[in-house]
Amino acid sequence: MELVRFNNNLLLDLSMTIMKYEGSSIDLDIQYLFKHFDKRICIGTDHPEYSPKELEKRFIYFSKDISDEKKRNIAFLNISKFLGITLN
């Protein structure tokens, strides 16, 4: 995150990390990122390694104590803006 936080040309993709290290101390780091860096991170399924349902479960776990705005940022707004995709 330290590398990404001051570079607008970077976005931290937690897709593999959020799934691979479930139950480890990295979960605490991810919780911190969800609460404090919602505009600098994104997630995805990393399909076929993980299913959308598995990602949804983890996303719900990490986003239970954050605002809807932060949830939207992490779930789809950040990556959409980063890739220049307009959402209607």
PDB file of N, CA, C and O in Angstrom:
ATOM      1  N   MET A   1       0.825  -1.191   0.000  1.00  0.00           N
ATOM      2  CA  MET A   1       0.000   0.000   0.000  1.00  0.00           C
ATOM      3  C   MET A   1       0.866   1.250   0.000  1.00  0.00           C
ATOM      4  O   MET A   1       0.499   2.262  -0.597  1.00  0.00           O
ATOM      5  N   GLU A   2       1.996   1.185   0.656  1.00  0.00           N
ATOM      6  CA  GLU A   2       2.867   2.368   0.713  1.00  0.00           C
ATOM      7  C   GLU A   2       3.331   2.798  -0.674  1.00  0.00           C
ATOM      8  O   GLU A   2       3.503   3.990  -0.925  1.00  0.00           O
ATOM      9  N   LEU A   3       3.529   1.865  -1.554  1.00  0.00           N
ATOM     10  CA  LEU A   3       3.927   2.192  -2.917  1.00  0.00           C
ATOM     11  C   LEU A   3       2.765   2.817  -3.688  1.00  0.00           C
ATOM     12  O   LEU A   3       2.969   3.750  -4.465  1.00  0.00           O
ATOM     13  N   VAL A   4       1.576   2.322  -3.483  1.00  0.00           N
ATOM     14  CA  VAL A   4       0.396   2.739  -4.229  1.00  0.00           C
ATOM     15  C   VAL A   4      -0.184   4.058  -3.729  1.00  0.00           C
ATOM     16  O   VAL A   4      -0.673   4.860  -4.525  1.00  0.00           O
ATOM     17  N   ARG A   5      -0.134   4.282  -2.457  1.00  0.00           N
ATOM     18  CA  ARG A   5      -0.878   5.404  -1.879  1.00  0.00           C
ATOM     19  C   ARG A   5      -0.513   6.773  -2.422  1.00  0.00           C
ATOM     20  O   ARG A   5      -1.359   7.667  -2.422  1.00  0.00           O
ATOM     21  N   PHE A   6       0.712   6.973  -2.882  1.00  0.00           N
ATOM     22  CA  PHE A   6       1.122   8.290  -3.376  1.00  0.00           C
ATOM     23  C   PHE A   6       1.310   8.319  -4.896  1.00  0.00           C
ATOM     24  O   PHE A   6       1.877   9.273  -5.429  1.00  0.00           O
ATOM     25  N   ASN A   7       0.843   7.289  -5.593  1.00  0.00           N
ATOM     26  CA  ASN A   7       0.991   7.244  -7.038  1.00  0.00           C
ATOM     27  C   ASN A   7      -0.385   7.034  -7.670  1.00  0.00           C
ATOM     28  O   ASN A   7      -0.954   5.945  -7.594  1.00  0.00           O
ATOM     29  N   ASN A   8      -0.902   8.072  -8.284  1.00  0.00           N
ATOM     30  CA  ASN A   8      -2.237   8.002  -8.885  1.00  0.00           C
ATOM     31  C   ASN A   8      -2.318   7.054 -10.071  1.00  0.00           C
ATOM     32  O   ASN A   8      -3.412   6.726 -10.530  1.00  0.00           O
ATOM     33  N   ASN A   9      -1.178   6.614 -10.567  1.00  0.00           N
ATOM     34  CA  ASN A   9      -1.160   5.684 -11.695  1.00  0.00           C
ATOM     35  C   ASN A   9      -1.199   4.233 -11.243  1.00  0.00           C
ATOM     36  O   ASN A   9      -1.113   3.330 -12.075  1.00  0.00           O
ATOM     37  N   LEU A  10      -1.328   3.990  -9.943  1.00  0.00           N
ATOM     38  CA  LEU A  10      -1.362   2.635  -9.408  1.00  0.00           C
ATOM     39  C   LEU A  10      -2.628   2.405  -8.591  1.00  0.00           C
ATOM     40  O   LEU A  10      -3.159   3.321  -7.962  1.00  0.00           O
ATOM     41  N   LEU A  11      -3.093   1.164  -8.616  1.00  0.00           N
ATOM     42  CA  LEU A  11      -4.243   0.718  -7.836  1.00  0.00           C
ATOM     43  C   LEU A  11      -3.876  -0.652  -7.290  1.00  0.00           C
ATOM     44  O   LEU A  11      -3.419  -1.512  -8.043  1.00  0.00           O
ATOM     45  N   LEU A  12      -4.063  -0.867  -6.017  1.00  0.00           N
ATOM     46  CA  LEU A  12      -3.706  -2.143  -5.395  1.00  0.00           C
ATOM     47  C   LEU A  12      -4.851  -3.133  -5.567  1.00  0.00           C
ATOM     48  O   LEU A  12      -5.942  -2.933  -5.035  1.00  0.00           O
ATOM     49  N   ASP A  13      -4.593  -4.201  -6.313  1.00  0.00           N
ATOM     50  CA  ASP A  13      -5.579  -5.246  -6.562  1.00  0.00           C
ATOM     51  C   ASP A  13      -5.398  -6.341  -5.518  1.00  0.00           C
ATOM     52  O   ASP A  13      -4.368  -7.013  -5.481  1.00  0.00           O
ATOM     53  N   LEU A  14      -6.401  -6.510  -4.679  1.00  0.00           N
ATOM     54  CA  LEU A  14      -6.345  -7.496  -3.593  1.00  0.00           C
ATOM     55  C   LEU A  14      -7.002  -8.825  -3.958  1.00  0.00           C
ATOM     56  O   LEU A  14      -7.244  -9.652  -3.078  1.00  0.00           O
ATOM     57  N   SER A  15      -7.292  -9.043  -5.231  1.00  0.00           N
ATOM     58  CA  SER A  15      -8.067 -10.209  -5.664  1.00  0.00           C
ATOM     59  C   SER A  15      -7.523 -11.534  -5.143  1.00  0.00           C
ATOM     60  O   SER A  15      -8.277 -12.312  -4.557  1.00  0.00           O
ATOM     61  N   MET A  16      -6.269 -11.806  -5.335  1.00  0.00           N
ATOM     62  CA  MET A  16      -5.695 -13.072  -4.885  1.00  0.00           C
ATOM     63  C   MET A  16      -5.458 -13.050  -3.373  1.00  0.00           C
ATOM     64  O   MET A  16      -5.745 -14.030  -2.685  1.00  0.00           O
ATOM     65  N   THR A  17      -4.952 -11.969  -2.873  1.00  0.00           N
ATOM     66  CA  THR A  17      -4.612 -11.865  -1.451  1.00  0.00           C
ATOM     67  C   THR A  17      -5.827 -12.047  -0.557  1.00  0.00           C
ATOM     68  O   THR A  17      -5.755 -12.734   0.462  1.00  0.00           O
ATOM     69  N   ILE A  18      -6.949 -11.432  -0.938  1.00  0.00           N
ATOM     70  CA  ILE A  18      -8.150 -11.492  -0.110  1.00  0.00           C
ATOM     71  C   ILE A  18      -8.652 -12.927   0.040  1.00  0.00           C
ATOM     72  O   ILE A  18      -9.283 -13.272   1.040  1.00  0.00           O
ATOM     73  N   MET A  19      -8.364 -13.766  -0.971  1.00  0.00           N
ATOM     74  CA  MET A  19      -8.834 -15.151  -0.954  1.00  0.00           C
ATOM     75  C   MET A  19      -7.788 -16.123  -0.395  1.00  0.00           C
ATOM     76  O   MET A  19      -8.122 -17.017   0.382  1.00  0.00           O
ATOM     77  N   LYS A  20      -6.571 -15.952  -0.778  1.00  0.00           N
ATOM     78  CA  LYS A  20      -5.521 -16.935  -0.489  1.00  0.00           C
ATOM     79  C   LYS A  20      -5.150 -17.022   0.987  1.00  0.00           C
ATOM     80  O   LYS A  20      -4.823 -18.103   1.476  1.00  0.00           O
ATOM     81  N   TYR A  21      -5.194 -15.919   1.690  1.00  0.00           N
ATOM     82  CA  TYR A  21      -4.676 -15.885   3.063  1.00  0.00           C
ATOM     83  C   TYR A  21      -5.769 -15.807   4.123  1.00  0.00           C
ATOM     84  O   TYR A  21      -5.555 -15.262   5.206  1.00  0.00           O
ATOM     85  N   GLU A  22      -6.935 -16.351   3.808  1.00  0.00           N
ATOM     86  CA  GLU A  22      -8.050 -16.332   4.757  1.00  0.00           C
ATOM     87  C   GLU A  22      -7.638 -16.968   6.088  1.00  0.00           C
ATOM     88  O   GLU A  22      -7.068 -18.058   6.123  1.00  0.00           O
ATOM     89  N   GLY A  23      -7.938 -16.265   7.172  1.00  0.00           N
ATOM     90  CA  GLY A  23      -7.634 -16.772   8.509  1.00  0.00           C
ATOM     91  C   GLY A  23      -6.243 -16.442   8.996  1.00  0.00           C
ATOM     92  O   GLY A  23      -5.890 -16.782  10.126  1.00  0.00           O
ATOM     93  N   SER A  24      -5.443 -15.787   8.172  1.00  0.00           N
ATOM     94  CA  SER A  24      -4.085 -15.424   8.582  1.00  0.00           C
ATOM     95  C   SER A  24      -4.069 -13.994   9.131  1.00  0.00           C
ATOM     96  O   SER A  24      -5.089 -13.306   9.128  1.00  0.00           O
ATOM     97  N   SER A  25      -2.917 -13.568   9.591  1.00  0.00           N
ATOM     98  CA  SER A  25      -2.770 -12.202  10.103  1.00  0.00           C
ATOM     99  C   SER A  25      -2.945 -11.166   8.997  1.00  0.00           C
ATOM    100  O   SER A  25      -3.149  -9.986   9.281  1.00  0.00           O
ATOM    101  N   ILE A  26      -2.866 -11.590   7.761  1.00  0.00           N
ATOM    102  CA  ILE A  26      -3.062 -10.666   6.636  1.00  0.00           C
ATOM    103  C   ILE A  26      -4.501 -10.154   6.615  1.00  0.00           C
ATOM    104  O   ILE A  26      -4.760  -9.065   6.102  1.00  0.00           O
ATOM    105  N   ASP A  27      -5.430 -10.919   7.163  1.00  0.00           N
ATOM    106  CA  ASP A  27      -6.820 -10.447   7.266  1.00  0.00           C
ATOM    107  C   ASP A  27      -6.892  -9.106   7.996  1.00  0.00           C
ATOM    108  O   ASP A  27      -7.685  -8.242   7.621  1.00  0.00           O
ATOM    109  N   LEU A  28      -6.088  -8.928   9.016  1.00  0.00           N
ATOM    110  CA  LEU A  28      -6.082  -7.658   9.754  1.00  0.00           C
ATOM    111  C   LEU A  28      -5.601  -6.515   8.863  1.00  0.00           C
ATOM    112  O   LEU A  28      -6.134  -5.407   8.919  1.00  0.00           O
ATOM    113  N   ASP A  29      -4.597  -6.792   8.049  1.00  0.00           N
ATOM    114  CA  ASP A  29      -4.099  -5.780   7.116  1.00  0.00           C
ATOM    115  C   ASP A  29      -5.170  -5.407   6.097  1.00  0.00           C
ATOM    116  O   ASP A  29      -5.345  -4.230   5.779  1.00  0.00           O
ATOM    117  N   ILE A  30      -5.881  -6.397   5.588  1.00  0.00           N
ATOM    118  CA  ILE A  30      -6.929  -6.146   4.609  1.00  0.00           C
ATOM    119  C   ILE A  30      -8.065  -5.342   5.242  1.00  0.00           C
ATOM    120  O   ILE A  30      -8.606  -4.439   4.604  1.00  0.00           O
ATOM    121  N   GLN A  31      -8.429  -5.654   6.472  1.00  0.00           N
ATOM    122  CA  GLN A  31      -9.457  -4.874   7.174  1.00  0.00           C
ATOM    123  C   GLN A  31      -9.034  -3.414   7.275  1.00  0.00           C
ATOM    124  O   GLN A  31      -9.846  -2.512   7.071  1.00  0.00           O
ATOM    125  N   TYR A  32      -7.781  -3.188   7.584  1.00  0.00           N
ATOM    126  CA  TYR A  32      -7.254  -1.827   7.689  1.00  0.00           C
ATOM    127  C   TYR A  32      -7.346  -1.121   6.328  1.00  0.00           C
ATOM    128  O   TYR A  32      -7.757   0.037   6.250  1.00  0.00           O
ATOM    129  N   LEU A  33      -6.964  -1.821   5.273  1.00  0.00           N
ATOM    130  CA  LEU A  33      -7.027  -1.226   3.939  1.00  0.00           C
ATOM    131  C   LEU A  33      -8.458  -0.874   3.552  1.00  0.00           C
ATOM    132  O   LEU A  33      -8.696   0.190   2.980  1.00  0.00           O
ATOM    133  N   PHE A  34      -9.400  -1.737   3.850  1.00  0.00           N
ATOM    134  CA  PHE A  34     -10.809  -1.459   3.541  1.00  0.00           C
ATOM    135  C   PHE A  34     -11.276  -0.209   4.276  1.00  0.00           C
ATOM    136  O   PHE A  34     -12.033   0.583   3.715  1.00  0.00           O
ATOM    137  N   LYS A  35     -10.851  -0.018   5.494  1.00  0.00           N
ATOM    138  CA  LYS A  35     -11.307   1.128   6.293  1.00  0.00           C
ATOM    139  C   LYS A  35     -10.616   2.435   5.924  1.00  0.00           C
ATOM    140  O   LYS A  35     -11.228   3.499   6.008  1.00  0.00           O
ATOM    141  N   HIS A  36      -9.342   2.370   5.516  1.00  0.00           N
ATOM    142  CA  HIS A  36      -8.551   3.593   5.364  1.00  0.00           C
ATOM    143  C   HIS A  36      -8.073   3.894   3.952  1.00  0.00           C
ATOM    144  O   HIS A  36      -7.648   5.019   3.687  1.00  0.00           O
ATOM    145  N   PHE A  37      -8.125   2.946   3.050  1.00  0.00           N
ATOM    146  CA  PHE A  37      -7.615   3.172   1.698  1.00  0.00           C
ATOM    147  C   PHE A  37      -8.615   2.724   0.637  1.00  0.00           C
ATOM    148  O   PHE A  37      -8.223   2.177  -0.394  1.00  0.00           O
ATOM    149  N   ASP A  38      -9.872   2.948   0.876  1.00  0.00           N
ATOM    150  CA  ASP A  38     -10.930   2.479  -0.029  1.00  0.00           C
ATOM    151  C   ASP A  38     -10.833   3.075  -1.430  1.00  0.00           C
ATOM    152  O   ASP A  38     -11.403   2.515  -2.366  1.00  0.00           O
ATOM    153  N   LYS A  39     -10.134   4.185  -1.600  1.00  0.00           N
ATOM    154  CA  LYS A  39     -10.011   4.795  -2.925  1.00  0.00           C
ATOM    155  C   LYS A  39      -8.765   4.332  -3.665  1.00  0.00           C
ATOM    156  O   LYS A  39      -8.508   4.768  -4.787  1.00  0.00           O
ATOM    157  N   ARG A  40      -7.993   3.454  -3.044  1.00  0.00           N
ATOM    158  CA  ARG A  40      -6.737   3.020  -3.660  1.00  0.00           C
ATOM    159  C   ARG A  40      -6.654   1.514  -3.861  1.00  0.00           C
ATOM    160  O   ARG A  40      -5.615   1.004  -4.279  1.00  0.00           O
ATOM    161  N   ILE A  41      -7.755   0.783  -3.566  1.00  0.00           N
ATOM    162  CA  ILE A  41      -7.734  -0.677  -3.699  1.00  0.00           C
ATOM    163  C   ILE A  41      -8.917  -1.156  -4.543  1.00  0.00           C
ATOM    164  O   ILE A  41      -9.907  -0.444  -4.712  1.00  0.00           O
ATOM    165  N   CYS A  42      -8.792  -2.372  -5.066  1.00  0.00           N
ATOM    166  CA  CYS A  42      -9.889  -3.001  -5.802  1.00  0.00           C
ATOM    167  C   CYS A  42      -9.819  -4.509  -5.577  1.00  0.00           C
ATOM    168  O   CYS A  42      -8.819  -5.038  -5.090  1.00  0.00           O
ATOM    169  N   ILE A  43     -10.897  -5.181  -5.940  1.00  0.00           N
ATOM    170  CA  ILE A  43     -10.954  -6.641  -5.821  1.00  0.00           C
ATOM    171  C   ILE A  43     -11.614  -7.238  -7.051  1.00  0.00           C
ATOM    172  O   ILE A  43     -12.312  -6.550  -7.796  1.00  0.00           O
ATOM    173  N   GLY A  44     -11.384  -8.519  -7.250  1.00  0.00           N
ATOM    174  CA  GLY A  44     -12.020  -9.283  -8.316  1.00  0.00           C
ATOM    175  C   GLY A  44     -11.979 -10.754  -7.922  1.00  0.00           C
ATOM    176  O   GLY A  44     -11.440 -11.100  -6.870  1.00  0.00           O
ATOM    177  N   THR A  45     -12.537 -11.610  -8.746  1.00  0.00           N
ATOM    178  CA  THR A  45     -12.656 -13.014  -8.364  1.00  0.00           C
ATOM    179  C   THR A  45     -11.385 -13.819  -8.565  1.00  0.00           C
ATOM    180  O   THR A  45     -11.186 -14.821  -7.878  1.00  0.00           O
ATOM    181  N   ASP A  46     -10.518 -13.415  -9.483  1.00  0.00           N
ATOM    182  CA  ASP A  46      -9.385 -14.237  -9.901  1.00  0.00           C
ATOM    183  C   ASP A  46      -9.876 -15.583 -10.412  1.00  0.00           C
ATOM    184  O   ASP A  46      -9.240 -16.616 -10.205  1.00  0.00           O
ATOM    185  N   HIS A  47     -11.018 -15.550 -11.083  1.00  0.00           N
ATOM    186  CA  HIS A  47     -11.615 -16.743 -11.686  1.00  0.00           C
ATOM    187  C   HIS A  47     -10.637 -17.349 -12.689  1.00  0.00           C
ATOM    188  O   HIS A  47     -10.055 -16.583 -13.457  1.00  0.00           O
ATOM    189  N   PRO A  48     -10.417 -18.617 -12.741  1.00  0.00           N
ATOM    190  CA  PRO A  48     -11.225 -19.692 -12.177  1.00  0.00           C
ATOM    191  C   PRO A  48     -10.749 -20.185 -10.816  1.00  0.00           C
ATOM    192  O   PRO A  48     -11.336 -21.115 -10.264  1.00  0.00           O
ATOM    193  N   GLU A  49      -9.695 -19.582 -10.262  1.00  0.00           N
ATOM    194  CA  GLU A  49      -9.215 -20.029  -8.955  1.00  0.00           C
ATOM    195  C   GLU A  49     -10.270 -19.890  -7.873  1.00  0.00           C
ATOM    196  O   GLU A  49     -10.395 -20.747  -6.998  1.00  0.00           O
ATOM    197  N   TYR A  50     -11.027 -18.804  -7.939  1.00  0.00           N
ATOM    198  CA  TYR A  50     -12.060 -18.542  -6.943  1.00  0.00           C
ATOM    199  C   TYR A  50     -13.337 -18.113  -7.641  1.00  0.00           C
ATOM    200  O   TYR A  50     -13.294 -17.450  -8.678  1.00  0.00           O
ATOM    201  N   SER A  51     -14.461 -18.488  -7.077  1.00  0.00           N
ATOM    202  CA  SER A  51     -15.755 -18.158  -7.678  1.00  0.00           C
ATOM    203  C   SER A  51     -16.242 -16.792  -7.189  1.00  0.00           C
ATOM    204  O   SER A  51     -15.787 -16.300  -6.157  1.00  0.00           O
ATOM    205  N   PRO A  52     -17.168 -16.184  -7.932  1.00  0.00           N
ATOM    206  CA  PRO A  52     -17.775 -14.940  -7.464  1.00  0.00           C
ATOM    207  C   PRO A  52     -18.426 -15.100  -6.088  1.00  0.00           C
ATOM    208  O   PRO A  52     -18.379 -14.175  -5.277  1.00  0.00           O
ATOM    209  N   LYS A  53     -19.023 -16.240  -5.818  1.00  0.00           N
ATOM    210  CA  LYS A  53     -19.671 -16.482  -4.519  1.00  0.00           C
ATOM    211  C   LYS A  53     -18.637 -16.471  -3.387  1.00  0.00           C
ATOM    212  O   LYS A  53     -18.888 -15.921  -2.315  1.00  0.00           O
ATOM    213  N   GLU A  54     -17.479 -17.079  -3.634  1.00  0.00           N
ATOM    214  CA  GLU A  54     -16.417 -17.089  -2.624  1.00  0.00           C
ATOM    215  C   GLU A  54     -15.920 -15.666  -2.356  1.00  0.00           C
ATOM    216  O   GLU A  54     -15.699 -15.284  -1.206  1.00  0.00           O
ATOM    217  N   LEU A  55     -15.750 -14.895  -3.415  1.00  0.00           N
ATOM    218  CA  LEU A  55     -15.312 -13.504  -3.254  1.00  0.00           C
ATOM    219  C   LEU A  55     -16.362 -12.699  -2.504  1.00  0.00           C
ATOM    220  O   LEU A  55     -16.029 -11.897  -1.632  1.00  0.00           O
ATOM    221  N   GLU A  56     -17.624 -12.910  -2.841  1.00  0.00           N
ATOM    222  CA  GLU A  56     -18.704 -12.186  -2.162  1.00  0.00           C
ATOM    223  C   GLU A  56     -18.654 -12.430  -0.657  1.00  0.00           C
ATOM    224  O   GLU A  56     -18.819 -11.496   0.127  1.00  0.00           O
ATOM    225  N   LYS A  57     -18.429 -13.660  -0.254  1.00  0.00           N
ATOM    226  CA  LYS A  57     -18.343 -14.003   1.169  1.00  0.00           C
ATOM    227  C   LYS A  57     -17.213 -13.223   1.853  1.00  0.00           C
ATOM    228  O   LYS A  57     -17.395 -12.672   2.939  1.00  0.00           O
ATOM    229  N   ARG A  58     -16.063 -13.188   1.210  1.00  0.00           N
ATOM    230  CA  ARG A  58     -14.925 -12.468   1.787  1.00  0.00           C
ATOM    231  C   ARG A  58     -15.176 -10.959   1.792  1.00  0.00           C
ATOM    232  O   ARG A  58     -14.835 -10.277   2.759  1.00  0.00           O
ATOM    233  N   PHE A  59     -15.771 -10.435   0.716  1.00  0.00           N
ATOM    234  CA  PHE A  59     -16.059  -9.009   0.640  1.00  0.00           C
ATOM    235  C   PHE A  59     -17.025  -8.596   1.742  1.00  0.00           C
ATOM    236  O   PHE A  59     -16.824  -7.562   2.379  1.00  0.00           O
ATOM    237  N   ILE A  60     -18.053  -9.375   1.974  1.00  0.00           N
ATOM    238  CA  ILE A  60     -19.011  -9.085   3.049  1.00  0.00           C
ATOM    239  C   ILE A  60     -18.299  -9.073   4.395  1.00  0.00           C
ATOM    240  O   ILE A  60     -18.561  -8.211   5.234  1.00  0.00           O
ATOM    241  N   TYR A  61     -17.408 -10.020   4.599  1.00  0.00           N
ATOM    242  CA  TYR A  61     -16.657 -10.096   5.853  1.00  0.00           C
ATOM    243  C   TYR A  61     -15.842  -8.821   6.087  1.00  0.00           C
ATOM    244  O   TYR A  61     -15.882  -8.249   7.176  1.00  0.00           O
ATOM    245  N   PHE A  62     -15.112  -8.383   5.080  1.00  0.00           N
ATOM    246  CA  PHE A  62     -14.245  -7.216   5.249  1.00  0.00           C
ATOM    247  C   PHE A  62     -14.993  -5.891   5.222  1.00  0.00           C
ATOM    248  O   PHE A  62     -14.495  -4.898   5.753  1.00  0.00           O
ATOM    249  N   SER A  63     -16.161  -5.852   4.626  1.00  0.00           N
ATOM    250  CA  SER A  63     -16.864  -4.582   4.478  1.00  0.00           C
ATOM    251  C   SER A  63     -17.988  -4.374   5.483  1.00  0.00           C
ATOM    252  O   SER A  63     -18.757  -3.421   5.359  1.00  0.00           O
ATOM    253  N   LYS A  64     -18.095  -5.250   6.475  1.00  0.00           N
ATOM    254  CA  LYS A  64     -19.234  -5.153   7.395  1.00  0.00           C
ATOM    255  C   LYS A  64     -19.268  -3.862   8.214  1.00  0.00           C
ATOM    256  O   LYS A  64     -20.348  -3.435   8.622  1.00  0.00           O
ATOM    257  N   ASP A  65     -18.138  -3.239   8.461  1.00  0.00           N
ATOM    258  CA  ASP A  65     -18.114  -2.028   9.292  1.00  0.00           C
ATOM    259  C   ASP A  65     -17.694  -0.780   8.518  1.00  0.00           C
ATOM    260  O   ASP A  65     -17.202   0.179   9.112  1.00  0.00           O
ATOM    261  N   ILE A  66     -17.885  -0.783   7.196  1.00  0.00           N
ATOM    262  CA  ILE A  66     -17.526   0.402   6.419  1.00  0.00           C
ATOM    263  C   ILE A  66     -18.767   0.940   5.699  1.00  0.00           C
ATOM    264  O   ILE A  66     -19.770   0.241   5.555  1.00  0.00           O
ATOM    265  N   SER A  67     -18.680   2.175   5.257  1.00  0.00           N
ATOM    266  CA  SER A  67     -19.819   2.839   4.608  1.00  0.00           C
ATOM    267  C   SER A  67     -20.106   2.228   3.234  1.00  0.00           C
ATOM    268  O   SER A  67     -19.253   1.570   2.638  1.00  0.00           O
ATOM    269  N   ASP A  68     -21.308   2.458   2.757  1.00  0.00           N
ATOM    270  CA  ASP A  68     -21.690   1.992   1.424  1.00  0.00           C
ATOM    271  C   ASP A  68     -20.798   2.628   0.351  1.00  0.00           C
ATOM    272  O   ASP A  68     -20.463   1.981  -0.641  1.00  0.00           O
ATOM    273  N   GLU A  69     -20.418   3.881   0.551  1.00  0.00           N
ATOM    274  CA  GLU A  69     -19.539   4.552  -0.403  1.00  0.00           C
ATOM    275  C   GLU A  69     -18.209   3.817  -0.518  1.00  0.00           C
ATOM    276  O   GLU A  69     -17.723   3.592  -1.627  1.00  0.00           O
ATOM    277  N   LYS A  70     -17.620   3.442   0.606  1.00  0.00           N
ATOM    278  CA  LYS A  70     -16.350   2.713   0.588  1.00  0.00           C
ATOM    279  C   LYS A  70     -16.520   1.338  -0.058  1.00  0.00           C
ATOM    280  O   LYS A  70     -15.636   0.878  -0.781  1.00  0.00           O
ATOM    281  N   LYS A  71     -17.633   0.695   0.196  1.00  0.00           N
ATOM    282  CA  LYS A  71     -17.908  -0.604  -0.432  1.00  0.00           C
ATOM    283  C   LYS A  71     -17.953  -0.471  -1.947  1.00  0.00           C
ATOM    284  O   LYS A  71     -17.361  -1.280  -2.661  1.00  0.00           O
ATOM    285  N   ARG A  72     -18.647   0.539  -2.436  1.00  0.00           N
ATOM    286  CA  ARG A  72     -18.746   0.754  -3.882  1.00  0.00           C
ATOM    287  C   ARG A  72     -17.379   1.055  -4.492  1.00  0.00           C
ATOM    288  O   ARG A  72     -17.048   0.565  -5.572  1.00  0.00           O
ATOM    289  N   ASN A  73     -16.593   1.865  -3.788  1.00  0.00           N
ATOM    290  CA  ASN A  73     -15.242   2.177  -4.283  1.00  0.00           C
ATOM    291  C   ASN A  73     -14.438   0.902  -4.503  1.00  0.00           C
ATOM    292  O   ASN A  73     -13.869   0.688  -5.574  1.00  0.00           O
ATOM    293  N   ILE A  74     -14.401   0.073  -3.492  1.00  0.00           N
ATOM    294  CA  ILE A  74     -13.586  -1.143  -3.531  1.00  0.00           C
ATOM    295  C   ILE A  74     -14.147  -2.154  -4.529  1.00  0.00           C
ATOM    296  O   ILE A  74     -13.391  -2.774  -5.276  1.00  0.00           O
ATOM    297  N   ALA A  75     -15.454  -2.320  -4.542  1.00  0.00           N
ATOM    298  CA  ALA A  75     -16.088  -3.353  -5.362  1.00  0.00           C
ATOM    299  C   ALA A  75     -16.024  -3.062  -6.862  1.00  0.00           C
ATOM    300  O   ALA A  75     -15.807  -3.976  -7.658  1.00  0.00           O
ATOM    301  N   PHE A  76     -16.213  -1.780  -7.262  1.00  0.00           N
ATOM    302  CA  PHE A  76     -16.250  -1.529  -8.701  1.00  0.00           C
ATOM    303  C   PHE A  76     -15.865  -0.120  -9.143  1.00  0.00           C
ATOM    304  O   PHE A  76     -15.374   0.042 -10.260  1.00  0.00           O
ATOM    305  N   LEU A  77     -16.065   0.896  -8.323  1.00  0.00           N
ATOM    306  CA  LEU A  77     -15.797   2.259  -8.789  1.00  0.00           C
ATOM    307  C   LEU A  77     -14.319   2.511  -9.054  1.00  0.00           C
ATOM    308  O   LEU A  77     -13.969   3.121 -10.064  1.00  0.00           O
ATOM    309  N   ASN A  78     -13.456   2.057  -8.171  1.00  0.00           N
ATOM    310  CA  ASN A  78     -12.023   2.314  -8.356  1.00  0.00           C
ATOM    311  C   ASN A  78     -11.500   1.716  -9.652  1.00  0.00           C
ATOM    312  O   ASN A  78     -10.811   2.391 -10.416  1.00  0.00           O
ATOM    313  N   ILE A  79     -11.824   0.455  -9.903  1.00  0.00           N
ATOM    314  CA  ILE A  79     -11.318  -0.183 -11.121  1.00  0.00           C
ATOM    315  C   ILE A  79     -11.956   0.431 -12.359  1.00  0.00           C
ATOM    316  O   ILE A  79     -11.305   0.540 -13.398  1.00  0.00           O
ATOM    317  N   SER A  80     -13.217   0.834 -12.265  1.00  0.00           N
ATOM    318  CA  SER A  80     -13.879   1.481 -13.400  1.00  0.00           C
ATOM    319  C   SER A  80     -13.197   2.794 -13.754  1.00  0.00           C
ATOM    320  O   SER A  80     -12.917   3.059 -14.924  1.00  0.00           O
ATOM    321  N   LYS A  81     -12.931   3.612 -12.746  1.00  0.00           N
ATOM    322  CA  LYS A  81     -12.246   4.883 -12.971  1.00  0.00           C
ATOM    323  C   LYS A  81     -10.834   4.648 -13.502  1.00  0.00           C
ATOM    324  O   LYS A  81     -10.400   5.330 -14.430  1.00  0.00           O
ATOM    325  N   PHE A  82     -10.125   3.702 -12.928  1.00  0.00           N
ATOM    326  CA  PHE A  82      -8.755   3.407 -13.310  1.00  0.00           C
ATOM    327  C   PHE A  82      -8.680   2.990 -14.782  1.00  0.00           C
ATOM    328  O   PHE A  82      -7.742   3.364 -15.486  1.00  0.00           O
ATOM    329  N   LEU A  83      -9.655   2.225 -15.243  1.00  0.00           N
ATOM    330  CA  LEU A  83      -9.678   1.743 -16.628  1.00  0.00           C
ATOM    331  C   LEU A  83     -10.413   2.688 -17.581  1.00  0.00           C
ATOM    332  O   LEU A  83     -10.468   2.447 -18.787  1.00  0.00           O
ATOM    333  N   GLY A  84     -10.982   3.776 -17.023  1.00  0.00           N
ATOM    334  CA  GLY A  84     -11.690   4.741 -17.851  1.00  0.00           C
ATOM    335  C   GLY A  84     -13.025   4.245 -18.359  1.00  0.00           C
ATOM    336  O   GLY A  84     -13.472   4.629 -19.440  1.00  0.00           O
ATOM    337  N   ILE A  85     -13.665   3.382 -17.568  1.00  0.00           N
ATOM    338  CA  ILE A  85     -14.974   2.833 -17.929  1.00  0.00           C
ATOM    339  C   ILE A  85     -16.064   3.703 -17.315  1.00  0.00           C
ATOM    340  O   ILE A  85     -16.078   3.913 -16.102  1.00  0.00           O
ATOM    341  N   THR A  86     -16.966   4.205 -18.133  1.00  0.00           N
ATOM    342  CA  THR A  86     -18.069   5.019 -17.645  1.00  0.00           C
ATOM    343  C   THR A  86     -19.231   4.114 -17.263  1.00  0.00           C
ATOM    344  O   THR A  86     -19.664   3.275 -18.053  1.00  0.00           O
ATOM    345  N   LEU A  87     -19.724   4.290 -16.060  1.00  0.00           N
ATOM    346  CA  LEU A  87     -20.865   3.501 -15.578  1.00  0.00           C
ATOM    347  C   LEU A  87     -22.125   4.335 -15.673  1.00  0.00           C
ATOM    348  O   LEU A  87     -22.134   5.502 -15.280  1.00  0.00           O
ATOM    349  N   ASN A  88     -23.174   3.751 -16.186  1.00  0.00           N
ATOM    350  CA  ASN A  88     -24.454   4.464 -16.306  1.00  0.00           C
ATOM    351  C   ASN A  88     -25.447   3.909 -15.331  1.00  0.00           C
ATOM    352  O   ASN A  88     -26.585   4.375 -15.276  1.00  0.00           O
TER     353      ASN A  88
END
